[in-house]
Amino acid sequence: MIEALLIFLCLFAYFGAKELCKYLEQRDYERRRFYLMVAEELDRLEKATDENKQAESRSRNPSIWEMRN
């Protein structure tokens, strides 16, 4: 009877550890995916900010306006 309990506990520990590993891998995958999504969003925002700065510098450049007059 004790051997059966010991075998049951070993199997329980094995399958529990296996499920725990799956859970941790899934969590790490989701974390990496979130970090990539945030990095892409930051790149997009940085690109938009650079374009806005270039547009502002073009519109505020006095030499462009002097040539038109």
JORAHU-V178775 format. One record per helix or strand of 3 or more residues. SS is the DSSP state (a for helix, b for strand). FROM is the first residue (numbers start at 0). LEN is the number of residues. Records with the same first field share a line. If there is no record, write none. Layout:
SS=FROM-LEN + FROM-LEN
This chain:
a=1-59 + 61-7
